[in-house]
Amino acid sequence: MDFLLQALPFLMFLVAIAALLRGFPVAFTLAGVAILFALIGLALDIFDPLHLRAFPQRIYGNIMEMDKAILVAVPLFVFMGVMLEKSRVAEELLEAMGALFGSLRGGLGISVVVVGALLAASTGIVGATVVTMGLLALPTMLRRGYDPALATGSIAASGTLGQIVPPSIVLILLGDQLSSAYARAQREQGIFAPDILTVGDLFAGALIPGLLLVGAYILYQVFIAITRPNASPAIPKDELNADWGLILRALLPPLALIVAVLGSILAGLATPTEAAGVGALGAMLLAGFRNAGASANPLSGRVLTALGALGFIALIAAAMLLNLRGGIEGATRVFAFSLAAMAALGTIVAVIRLYRSGVLDEVMVQTARISAMVFVILIGASLFALVFRELGGDTGVRQVLEAVPGGVFGALALVMLIMFILGFFLDFIEITFVVVPIVAPILFLMGVDPIWLGVLMALNLQTSFLTPPFGFSLFYLRGVAPPSVPTAAIYRGAIPFVIIQLIAIAAVAALPWLATALPRALYG
């Protein structure tokens, strides 16, 4: 009987994984399994029914707490990404980067990586990035003689950069789960004025590893170009049209948006939620400028939207340089309000143009669907974690991790291995909401740095998009790749990039300062 009671939470975890693998909806699977095992716990007299009665108030309280305001950033960043998808940023970036690097062997592969990194820092939506690059870049790469495995692997891997390069939905959800786990671990240690882990800390921590991963992808393209030149040939220079005006028009808007969003966070001028609002506003201005809508005078609409975008960018730049969040007086106040008025006017015009063209409705519906999915899964995962803990799961997991040879590093390696294996079959949201709340408090009690752990988990979760058989990037790319590209080539092309990501995980594990140096330099 004692063995059954100790094994019950682990059986609960296995039943949830089995149900997810069968394809049942994530939120309802987690909540359903939790209720089932809560009833079993009631029958065995090891679960207090008051926990279930208080659960609605607990969920409402958690969402309404001030430290949960970070969750508001999720729909705002989703809105930003979907809006930028409609503004054809990716198309112009691919054309510009192809003209810039295409004359080099491996140049198209490098272009795909660079565009993937820029889209990651501006949109962060893997599906949109992979599908867009698959439609635009893959036919060109195949026509130019690129090896199908290299071409598809480059596109699928570059699309996943949005999961580690901030701002990232993965980092926001991880930050929410890890901050709660970190606070709980400190309370268990008797620390009732705990340190706070913020999403801004994770954004800063992930920046250097994310850029290193981009560099590693580019080095791999160079390596293939040197060792297998026929796999990534150059485009003849007479077929390229390196229009620097086009290149600048393609690069400057997304770079300005990246600086506005990330710069405001890293400079301490805005929280991630406030920066998400900045990104959503900037994406509307950019999409409104490029979308003529049904305006009677499209030119005047573009001019007003452009002026609004310039006012918006100038206001953000002034805030960074002059710290306009503090008290401002005199000419500075007039200057700031003038820029804000320009931005407001441009935003109104952009909204009208996007509404008349039908783009705004489409973006808002898609944002609502994605955000609702995330929050419903969050509720189901919260119930699952509650029942798991009350059945003694925390104690069992702690005993297992403490018994692993190698101490803290051995326990961390086991958690990373479990997450990597689950990534073959489960989505990153499922792993984040199921595994992280269980293992993170125990690792924190063992002395693991929270930022270091968060970045390691984010890198690990990124691989779940590339690992067969259920890597979502592979599915997205299979859906838009021509029939002449076999599925085996797509899987084969992803393997080298999975290996690169595992090397990146090992590097961050061996050198924690890669994740912790920038947050400490910025925030102390």
Secondary structure, 3 states (H helix, E strand, C coil): CHHHHHHHHHHHHHHHHHHHHCCCCHHHHHHHHHHHHHHHHHHCCCCCCHHHHCHHHHHHHHHHCHHHHHHHHHHHHHHHHHHHHHCCHHHHHHHHHHHHHCCCCCHHHHHHHHHHHHHHHHCCCHHHHHHHHHHHHHHHHHHCCCCHHHHHHHHHHHHHHHHCCCCCHHHHHHHHHHHHHHHHHHHHCCCCCCCCCCHHHHHHHHHHHHHHHHHHHHHHHHHHHHHCHHHCCCCCHHHCCCCHHHHHHHHHHHHHHHHHHHHHHHCCCCCHHHHHHHHHHHHHHHHHHHCCCCCCCHHHHHHHHHHHHHHHHHHHHHHHHHCCCCCCCHHHHHHHHHHHHHHHHHHHHHHHHHHHHCHHHHHHHHHHHHHHHHHHHHHHHHHHHHHHHHCCHHHHHHHHHHHCCCHHHHHHHHHHHHHHHHCCCCCHHHHHHHCHHHHHHHHHHCCCCHHHHHHHHHHHHHHCCCCCCCCHHHHHHHHHCCCCCCHHHHHHHHHHHHHHHHHHHHHHHHCCHHHHHHHHHHHC
